């Protein structure tokens, strides 16, 4: 038992290069103030990717509609700020709680059947929520989106500025907190049981792991984190529109995990940075054909191998 505990503790221990990367990330809004809005966007989408990695990389649950929870969190935070209280942290708590409940309610249907069934069910849930948001235009603004969302200062002191520096630090701080929380989780007995379920569900059940309860718990947690990311998106942009539920958002976050790797918390962060940076650079150079170059990069990534193409990012031991 002591060797197992030692293994869990050593796996959860942060490495020097991780401290260096997070210090650099936290300094970016100060070093690159003109790119603060992009930094905020990448950070939020990285948290969204980490939430999908929990269910896909660690638990083996495929999903094409994870944007359902991102969108629900965005609308929840925006509506709460507009009609009840503009406090950002309180709004994030509400968005996280509501999407956790939504994930819990959706989990029984999603965890049944084959992978193809799950793909269709998750995609269907996202489409249903998108259509509901469109039809309830008296609440959500419909196709025009929910506008006029004004956020209060963070911790009562830091106003959201036009340059986006406050938004960037706000997103980075929340993402760092979630990253540390998930790092502890995936290196706990709960996290190891998820990996056992992912590798062989029948064997995990045979050794006494409550498979269904574990999957419901992780799906609920992943939904809550996706809602947290969506809530931050609405708060930092002051806007929520129907595209937060879009299929392309779910597809993009899957591509980020393809780039960065699944079953590794850094995979979502690296994938988000690479994908959004490529998107920003290539679309600025060739606005009409940027998808071609992104597609070419993905083909090369699969043919050459992630470890060879992104070798500098993969020197560290996976968490």
Buried (B, 14 or more C-beta within 10 A) or exposed (E): EEEEEEEBEEBBEEEEEBEEBBEEBBEBBEEEBEBBBBBBBBBBBBBBBBBBBBBBBBBBBBBBBBBBBBBBBBBBBBBBBBEEEBBBBBBBBBBBBBBBBBBBEBBEBBBEEEEEBBBBBBBBBBBEBBEBBBEEEEEBBBEEBBEEBEBBEBEEEBEBEEBBBBBBBBBBEBBBEBBBEBBEBBBBEBBBBBBBBBEEBEEBBEEEBEBBEBBBBBBBBBBBBBBBBBBBBBBBBBBBBBBBBBBEBBEBBBBBBBBBBBBBBBBBBBBBBBBBEBBBEBBEEEEEEBEEBBEEBBEEBEEEEBEEBBEEBBEEEEB
